[in-house]
């Protein structure tokens, strides 16, 4: 069986602490699709969660990746060759 050169991996990670951001940044650089569960951090410290989300957003955008909320307790990050469909909400 021949291995494909352009294999994209999907990885699920639970964020428990701000220190997890470094390994997530490395996975973003490797063009992985990441599903990040934030519930444990949200239950522990909402302010720290905000900082982590802001940092992840900045890292994703600087890497050309796409980032979006996936329900109430998850965030998805996709490499630049994959776009996340986001509905356009009418805020009127």
Secondary structure, DSSP 8 states (H G I E B T S, - for coil): ----TT---EEEEE--SGGGHHHHHHHHHTT-EEEEE-HHHHHH-HHHHHHHHHHHHHHHHHTT-EEEEETTTEEEEE-TTS----------
